[in-house]
Amino acid sequence: MISIPTLKRLTIENEAKWTRDVLSCVTKIYAANLIHLHCISSLVVDFHLYDLSSLVDASIGLSFDSFAEDVTPQVLGLLSGVVNVKKLSIASNMLEGFDRDDMEGSTLGRVPSCFTSSLKTVRIAYFDRGFDEDAEEMWFVVTERERRKMDDVVLLPSSKHQKVSKDVTYGEGMDVISTLSDNVLHHILSFLSTEDSIRTSILSRRWQYLWTSISDINLDDISWSKDSDKIKDQCPMCHRFSDFVDRVLLLHDASDIRRLHLYILDPVNPGRLNSWISAATRHNVQELDLDLPVRACFLLPCCLFTCESLLVLKLSMDCVLKAPSFIHFSSLKTLVFNLLTFSDDDSMQHVFSSCPVLQELGLTNCGWKNIKTLTISVPTLKRLTIEDDSTDVLSCVVKIHAPNLMYLEFTSNLKVHFHLCGISSLVNASVDLPHRDVSQQHVSRAIGVLTGICNVKCLTLSADTLLVCLLLLIYNIASISDAENIMGRLPTFPNMTNLELNAEYCSDLTVGLINLLEKSPKLQFLDFDKGFDSDYSHDHGVCLMLERVPSCCCFKRFSLSCFEGKPAEMHFLRLLLKNATVLEKMTLYCEPILSEDSEKEEEVNNQLRGFPRRSESCVIELL
């Protein structure tokens, strides 16, 4: 007796090369938690399997091709031991143990109940379609009536028929793909659109309901409008897109939905929308992405705000967000609001404080007109995206406390006053402050944003950000003294090592850039990601500023994209090489107009190498 309650996987291979005599040995195996079984038996030893209540898949075969005596009891004993299995693979010689003289007699009645209860898949290897004996054996075990209760009965041909001709490949004339397991077929369906997955239901009975188990559902009425005629042919009841969504969600089987994306342009009844969301939560949805045509105050179902399985929630609705009183997103890690108008301070603060493990937050083009002071305090937050294009200056104040924030994308015209507080772990930040007109309040808010991210290591700035924050060429500031006063408030960036300018460099940016470089004592890499403005010309101010403030050229690497070798570009690079004291590498990414002209490229390369260098070890690389 072998009794191991913790056993998960069992392999038995018992061949009888030394004898064909049946031994009196009996081996009893108890394994209540066994999941996988592989058993190849010669029936020389009598194996008894007990209490295998957790068995998922079993593979059973015999090492003899024929038997000298009736071994029906041993065969039935092995099959009876796996009565609770869900997927069973057997060799066709297992069926030889049944008495074929009486197909409707006692042997058929003794077939284990696993073939009529929990079993979902049967795979019979080495099955010979050309022999009546094998066919009889098959019908003995699985009658046509019982086959209809199973998901899959797979017959794999015998090896001798696979070797009849080298010119004939396995699967020729056969539906090989349908012999694959449900898990494999579901994986295949995952690469198709939801509409195409549903279309596979017409292939065969095997495929008829496979689509009801797909875990990723992507439904949008743009695709529906393109393929509506085809879909209506397969689903006569689907006259409208909403009917189609109803059918997909209501016919889904009991399996979980990993991801649901709904993109709808035409108005839909709110009650119907809520029924779809409720259906998703009942199927333990993990990612819910809703882009809905809601234009009024809309109350989302309460089950959404307490869904324990939800990891990602994205809501895009041009309406006022009404949240219930009880909210608990216990597993939510990503939250994105787009176009939503926040209802009031307290309810929205309640939403954010009810996300104890939130790591990513996105607020894009949201409405803040109902907010006075909103505090978003999320200690677990790692990534934050804010895009705000409000048209009116608001008295709204949004305070964000995120001590563990690592990535920030911030785009705002500063009509809303954002306070970034206690952000000490920031690694990457991208800041764009577009503007139409600039006021003292606007500039002050811009300085506040930069102060909030002063501990960043890698910073990407737009041209507007430099112009606004450093008051360069802004003619409506009262006096130069005002400009100098505000410029003096520009924070120091003590940890910044990388600075990227995400805009074409122009003369207007020179003073602002140099002042920012002065405030970056640890800067090692400067990147002009968009190259130079097409109208950029010789900037004599650059020479004066670089010579006057040599400390701003203490970075070790410089990168310039979209390089064409124009005189203005060469002039800037000559000044940089002359004043950069510790520059180790200059990388220039050439435009096709230069890289495809070998003579021109060689000429530019020679000019660059002839420029005087403050740092003798500097390497110039053209790519």
N, C-alpha and C positions, 0 to 999 in steps of 0.2 A: 504494500500500500504506500503510495506516494501522496502526501497531503501537504500542499504548500499554498496557504491562503493568499500570499503576496505575488504569486506567479503571474506574469503577464504574457510571456511567450514560451511556447513549448514545441520542440522539434523531436520527432521520433522517426528513426530510420532503422528498420529491423529487417535485414535481408537474410535469407536462408540458403546461403551458398553451400553450406556443409551438410544440410539435411532437408528432406521434405516431410519429415515426420512431425505431426502436430504434438507439441509438448503439453504437459498438464499444467504448465506454468500459467498463472493468472496474475496480471498486473492491474491494480485498481488505482486510478488517478483522480484526486479531488483538487480542484483549482477554481474556486468560486469567482476569482477576478481575472481569469485567463481571457485574453483578447485575441491572440493570434495562435493558430495551431497548424503545424505541418506534420503529417503522419504518413509514412510509407511503411506498410506492414506486409510481411510474408504470411501472416496468420498462423505462423508456427507458435507464436506466443499470443495468448488471448488477452487483448487490452480492453479494459472497461473504463469508460470515461464518465465521471459523475459530476453533477452540480456545476456545469460550465454555463452559468446563467449570463455571463457578461461577454460571451464569445461574439466577435464581430466577423472575422473571416477564418475559414478553415480550408485546408488543402489535404485531401485524403486520396491515397493511391495504394496499389498492390504491387509487389515485386514479382509475382507470378503472372505469366500470360494465360495460363489455363489451370484447371483444378482437377485433381483426381477424385474428389468427392464433393458432396454438397457442403458448401461453406456459407450458405445463406445465413445461419445464425450469427457467424462472426461478422459478416458484412453488415447485417442489420444492427448488430451490436455497436459497431463503430459509428454508423449513421445516427443511431438513437442517442449516442453520447453527445452529438452536436446539434441536438434538437432546437436550440435557441439561436443558432448561427444566422447571420444575415446574408453573408456571401459565402458560397460553397463552391470549391473547385474539386472535381473528381476525375479520375481516369476512367475511360469507358470499360476497362476490364473489371472495374468494381461491379458493373452491372451483370457480369457473367455469373455472379453468385446467386442470382435469382432463378428460380425454377420456371423455365419457359413452357413447360408442359401444360400448365394451368394458368393462363394469363388473367383469368377472372377469379382465381381461387384464393387460397389463404395467404399466399405470399404477398399479393397486392395489398391485402388488408393489413399486412404487417409493415408496410412502408412507413418509416418514421414520420411523425407529424410535422417535422421541420419543413417538409415539402408542401405543406398546406397551411402553415401559420406564419412565422416571422421571416422566413426565407424570402429574400428579394432578388437575389442573383444566383444563377446556377451556371457554372462553366464546366463542360465535359470535354476533356482533352482526348485526342486520338480517336475521335468519333468518325466511323467509316460510313459515309452516306451511301456507299455502294453495296452494302450488305444488309439483307433483311434482318439478320440476327441482331445487329446493333440497333436497328430501328425498333425492333420488338422490345429490346432491353430498355430503350429510351422511354417508350410508352408505358412500360411497366412502372417506371419510377414517377414520371410526370405525365399525367393524362392531359388532354387538350383543355379540359375544364380547369385544372389546377394551374396550367401554364398562364392562363389569363389573369391569375391573381398575382403573378410575379412581375417584377419590372424587367427582368432580363433572363433569357435562357440562351446561352452561347454555346455553339457546337464548333469545336476546333478540329480540323481534319487530321487524320492520322499521318505520321511521317512517311509511310510507304507511298501514300498518294501524292505527297509533296515532291517526291523524287522520281516520278514517272518520266518527266521530261525537264531537262535543264532550261528549255526554252519557255516553259510555262512558269510564271512567278506566282508565289503565294498570293491569293486574293483575286486572281484574275476571274472575272465574272461573278465575284462575291462582293457583298457589302461589308468590307472589312471594318470600316470606321464604326459601324453599328455594333461591332463585337466588343468595343472598348467599354470600360466601366463608366458608370454615371459620373464619377468625379472627373475623369478625363474629358468626357463630353461636355460637362459644365465648364471646364477650363477652356475648351475650344469655343464655346458660346461666348465666353467672356471677352473674346477679341472682336465680336460682332456688335453692331448696334442693336438696341433693344428690338427695333422693328425687324431686322434681319433674323434675330434669334427666334422671334415668333414665327417667321415664315418657315423655319425648319420643321414646324409641326406637320407640314404636308408631305414630308419625305417618306415616312412610314409610321406604323403604329408605335414602333420603338421611340420615335422622336416626337410623338404627338403632344406629350405633356412635359417634355424635358425643359422647355422654356419657363415653365412655372416655378422652376427652382433657381433661376438666375439670381445672382446676388448683387450685381451691379445693374441698376435700371436708369437709363437716360432717356427722358421723354421731352421732346420739344415740338411745338406745333409748326415750326418751319419745316422740319423733316416730314412731319405728317402731311403738310400741304403738298409737298413734292410727290409723296408716295401714297396719297390717300386712296386712290383708285385700287392700287394693289392690295392695300390693307383691308379695304372694304370687301374685296373679293374673298379674302380669307376670314373676315369677321363681319358678316352681314349686319350685325347689330350695331356696329361702330359707325354711326352716321356723322358724328362729330368727334373732335379730338378728345373732348371730355369723356365721351363714351369709351373711347379707346383706353384712356387712363384708368377709368373704372374697371374695365375688363382685366388689364394688366395687374392691378393691385389686388382686386378682389379674388382673382383666380390663382394668385400666388399660393404655393403650398405652405406647409408649416415651417419651412426652413427660413433662416434669417436673411434679411436684406442688408448687405454691407453698405451700399451706397445708393441713394435716390437723388436724381437731379431732375427737377421740373422747370421747364422754361416755357412760359405761356404768354402770348401777346393779347389774345382776345379775352374779354371779361368772363369770369367764371363765378358762379354762385358761391358765396363764402362758405355755406354749409357743405358744399361739395369739396372745396379746398380742405376744410377741416377733416372731412372723412378720409381724404388721401393722407393727410399728415398723421391722423390717428392710426390708419392702417400701417404706416411705416413704423411707428413706435411700437405697435403690437408685434412686429417682426424684428424687434431689437435692432433697428437701424443704427449704423455707426456714423455715417456721413449723410447729412441732409442739406441739399443745396436747392433753394427755392427762389426762382425769379418769377414773380407773380404780378399780374396787372391789377393790383389793388390800388384804388384811388381815394379811399375814404378810411375812416377809423375802422380798424380791423382787429378783432380779438382772436388771437391764435388759441388753439385748444390747450387746456391746462396740462394734458398729458405730455405735450412737447417740453414744458418747463421742468418736468420731473423725470424725463427719460434717462434711465441709468446707463443705457448702452451708448448714448450719443457721445461721439468724440469730436465731430466737426459739424458746426451749424453755420450756414451762410444764408442770410435773408436779404433779398433785394426787392423792396416794395416801396412805392412812393405813397406812403400813408403814415399816419400817426401810430406809433407802436404802443399798444396797450398791454401791459404785463399783469399777470395775476398776482394775488397777494402772496401765494406760496410758490417759491422757486428754489430748485436745487439741482444744478447741473453737476452731479457728482463726478462725472468722468470727462466732461467737456474740456478739450485742449485747444480747440481753434474756434473762434467766434468772429464772424464778419457781418457787419451791418452796412448796407448800401441803400442810399436814398431814403432811409427811414427818418421820420421826424420824431424826436424824443418828446415824450408827453410831459414830464415834470422831473424835478431834481430827485425826489425820493424814490420813485419807482425805478428810474434808470440806475441810480446808485445801488438799489437792491438787486438789480439784474447782475451788475458786475461783481458785487460782493458775494453772489451765490455761485461763483465759479471757482472752487477752491484749488483746482489744478490747472487753470487756464495758462497756456503757454504762448498763444498767438492771438492777437486782437487786431481787427481791421475796421476802421471807421471811415467810409468813403462817401463823400457828398451827402452827409447827413444834415438834418435840419436841427438847429440849436435855438430857435426862436423862443421856445418854451422853457429854456434852461437859464437859471440865474447863476448858480454855483454848483458845479458837479465835480465830485471827487472820485476818481477811478484809482483805487488802490488794489493792486494785484501783485503780491510778492513773488508769485511763480512765473510772471510774464517774462518771456524770452524775446518775442518779436512783436513790434508794434508798427502798424501802417495807418497814417492819417492823411486823408486827402480832403481838403475843404476849399470850396469855391463860393462861399457865401457872398451875396450881392450887397448886403447892408452891414454897416458896422454895428455890432451887437455888444451889449454890456455883459454878455455871457462870459463866465470864467470857468475854464476846464482845467482842473489840477490832476496831474497824473503822477502817481507814486509807483515806481517800478524799480526797486533796488537791484534786481537781477536781470534787467533788460540788456540784451546783447545786440539786437538788430533794430534799427529804426529807419523808416521811410516817412519823411514829413514833407508834405506839400500843402501850403496854405497861403492865402492872401492876407492873413492875419486880421480878418474881420472879427474873428473870435479870438479871445485872449487865452492862449494855451500856456500853462505853467508845467514845466517838466522838472520834477523834484526828486532829489535823492537818486539820480541815475548814475551809479558809480561803476557799473560793470560793462558799460557800452563798448562794443568792439567795432561795429560798422554802423555808420549813419549817413543817410542821403538827405540833404535839405534843399528844398526849392521854395523860394518865397516870391512868386510872381506878383507884380503890382501894376496898377494903372496910374495911380497917383500916390504920392508919399507924404505922410504927415509926421509930425513929431511923435504922435502916439504909435504910428506904424513902425517907425524906426526903433522906438523903445521896446516894442513887443518883439521885434526881430532880434535885438540884442539879448532879450530875455530867453529866446529859444536857444541861441548859441551858448549862452551861459549855462543853460540846463544840460547841454550835452558836452561840456568842456572836457570831460574825462574820456572822450572817445579816442580810439586808436586809429581808425581808418575813416576819413571824412570825404564825402563827395558833395560838391557845391555847384549850384547853377550860377550863371552870370548874374541873374536878378538878385541872388542872395548876396553876392559881393557888392553889387551896386547899392542895394538898400542898406545893408548892415554897415557899410563903411562910408556912406554918404558921398559917393564919388559922382560928380557931374549931376548932382541933384540940386537944381537951381532954386527950389522953393524953401530951402533952409535959410533962416534969417541972416546968418552971418557965418564967417569962417570960424569964429570963436565957438559958435554953437556946434559946428561940425567937429572941431577938435575936442570939444568937451564930450560929445557922444562917442567919438572914436576912441577916446581914452578909456571908455567903459567896455571896450571889446575885451572879452575874457582871454586869459592865457589857456592854451591847450597843452598841458604838461605831459600828456601821454601819447599825443598824436604822432604817429610814425609815417602814415601815408595820407597824402592829399591829392584828390582828383578833381579836376575842373571839367564838369560835364557840359561844356559849352565851347563854342569857337572862341579862341582867345582874340581879344581886340585891345586897342590902346586904352580904352576906357577902364579896363580892369587892372591896369598896371599898378597904380597906387594902392588899390584895395588888396591886391594879391601880396604886394610887398609888406603891407602892414600885417596881414594875416601870417605871413612867413615869420615875421618878427615875434609873433606870439606863439610860435611853435618850436620850442627849443630842441625837441627830440626828433624833428622831422627827418626822415631818411629817404622818402620817395615822393617825387612830384610828377604828376601825370596830366598832360594836356590831352584828354581822351578824344576830343573833337577837332584837334588841330587848330590852325589859325583861321580867323575870319578872312574871307576873300578880299576884303578891302583893307586889311591890315598893312600899314606902311611903317617906314623907319620911325621908331619911337625914341626920340632923344631923351625923354624922361626916364626911360629904362636905364640908360647908361648912368645918368646922374643918381638915380635911386640905388642902383646896385653898388656904385662906388661909395655912396654916402653911408649905406647900411649893409656892409659886407656880411653881417651875421645872418642875413636872410638867405644866404647861399650856402648853408651848411648841410644840405641834404646830400646823400651819397649816390642816389640814382635819379635819373630824369628820363621820362618817356614822352614822345611826341607822335601822335597819330596823324594820318592824312598828310604826310610830308611830301611836298612837291619840289623843294629846292629853290623856292622863289627868293629874290634878293632880301625881302623883309624877314623871311624866316632865317636865312643865313646870318643876317645882321643880329637878330636876337640870340641865335646860338653862339655867335662869336663873343657877344657880351657875357653870356652865361659861362662859357668856357674860361673867359678871362678872369671872372670874379668868383667862381665856385671853388672854394678852397679844398673841399674834401670829396669832390665828385669822383666816383669810381666807375660809373657806367652811364653812357647816354645811348638810349635805344630809339631809333627813328623808324617808324612804320611808313613805308613809301606808298604813295598812290600809284596806280598803274601807269599814269603819264610819265612817271619817273622810272619805275622798276622795269618797264618794258622798253626803255631806251637805254641800252647798255653804255653808250658813249656819254650820255648826259649823267647817268648814275655815277660813272667813274670820275667824271669831272667834279661833281658835287662831293664825292668821297675824298678826292684829293684836296679840295678846298677846306673841307672840315679838318682834315689831318694837318693842314698847314696853319690853322688858327692857333695862336698862343694859348697855353693852358695854365691855369693857376695850379691845377692838380696834375702832376706829370703822369700819374698812374691811371688816369681816366681812359677808358676804352670806349670807342665809338662804334656802334653796330647799326647797320642799315638792313632792314628786313622788308 
